[in-house]
Amino acid sequence: PSSTPDEHVIDYPDGARIAYNHATGALTAIGIQTATVQAAVSVTLDTPRTHVTGELEVDGLLTYKAGMQGTGGDGASAVIDGSVTVTGDVVAGGISLTGHTHDEHDGGATGAPK
């Protein structure tokens, strides 16, 4: 049941609908409760952009290769329960962890951390 001949639609009794529009190349699955993709070796999402609207939970190691950026929501922008190891510098509020100094009581400055 589709309003266009370019679209193949399957409606299920529980309200789920899977539709593929071969003119636009759009695949849509709506009204489902859960979805599982299980593969013996790997799954590849080959797209310029992937958008996740809810929480994303990763049970295994999270590896990224092109940097990471984000913005905070409510509360802290990032919370990590455990140790963090960084091989480069950490800069917070414009202050380098490895290159910052402190003022001495006599007006001089301490050396950078060792």
C-alpha positions in Angstrom: 0.0 0.0 0.0 1.9 3.0 -1.3 0.9 6.2 -2.9 3.7 6.0 -5.5 4.7 3.3 -8.0 8.4 4.0 -7.1 7.9 2.6 -3.6 7.7 -1.0 -2.3 6.0 -1.2 1.1 5.4 -4.0 3.6 2.9 -3.3 6.4 2.8 -5.6 9.4 -0.1 -6.3 11.8 1.7 -4.6 14.7 2.0 -1.3 12.9 5.5 -1.8 11.6 6.2 -0.6 8.1 9.2 -1.2 5.8 9.4 0.9 2.7 11.9 1.2 -0.1 11.7 3.9 -2.7 13.8 2.9 -5.7 13.6 6.3 -7.3 15.1 8.1 -4.3 17.1 5.1 -2.9 15.5 5.7 0.6 14.9 2.7 2.9 12.6 3.4 5.9 11.6 1.1 8.8 9.1 2.6 11.2 6.9 1.3 14.0 9.4 -1.4 15.1 10.2 -2.1 18.7 13.8 -3.4 18.3 16.2 -4.1 15.5 19.2 -6.4 15.5 22.0 -6.8 12.9 24.1 -9.8 13.7 27.2 -10.6 11.6 29.9 -13.2 12.1 32.7 -10.9 11.0 31.8 -7.2 10.7 29.2 -4.6 9.9 30.2 -1.5 7.9 28.2 1.8 7.8 29.6 3.4 4.7 28.2 6.9 4.6 29.5 10.5 4.9 27.4 11.1 8.1 25.7 8.9 10.7 23.2 10.5 13.0 22.1 8.9 16.3 19.2 10.6 18.0 19.3 8.6 21.3 22.0 7.3 23.6 24.7 5.2 22.1 26.1 2.4 24.2 29.3 0.5 23.2 30.1 -2.7 25.0 33.5 -3.3 23.3 36.4 -1.0 22.7 35.6 2.3 21.1 38.2 3.3 18.6 38.2 6.4 16.5 40.7 7.5 13.8 39.8 11.1 12.8 39.6 13.0 16.1 36.7 13.6 18.4 34.6 16.6 19.2 31.3 17.4 20.8 29.3 19.7 22.9 27.9 19.2 26.4 24.3 18.8 27.3 23.0 18.9 30.8 25.8 18.5 33.4 29.3 17.6 32.5 30.3 17.4 28.8 32.2 14.1 29.4 32.3 11.8 32.4 34.8 8.9 32.4 34.7 6.4 35.2 38.3 5.1 35.3 41.8 6.2 34.4 42.6 8.2 31.3 46.0 8.0 29.5 46.9 10.8 27.1 50.1 10.6 25.0 50.0 14.3 24.1 49.2 17.5 26.0 45.8 18.3 27.6 44.6 21.9 27.4 41.8 23.1 29.6 40.6 26.6 29.6 43.6 27.5 27.5 46.1 26.2 30.1 48.4 23.4 29.0 48.8 20.5 31.5 52.4 19.8 30.4 53.5 23.4 29.8 51.9 25.5 32.5 53.8 27.2 35.3 52.8 28.6 38.7 53.7 31.9 40.3 56.2 31.5 43.1 55.8 33.5 46.4 58.8 35.7 45.5 57.2 36.7 42.1 59.0 34.2 39.9 57.5 31.3 38.1 58.0 27.6 38.6 59.2 25.4 35.8 56.8 23.3 33.7 55.7 20.0 35.2 58.1 17.1 34.8 
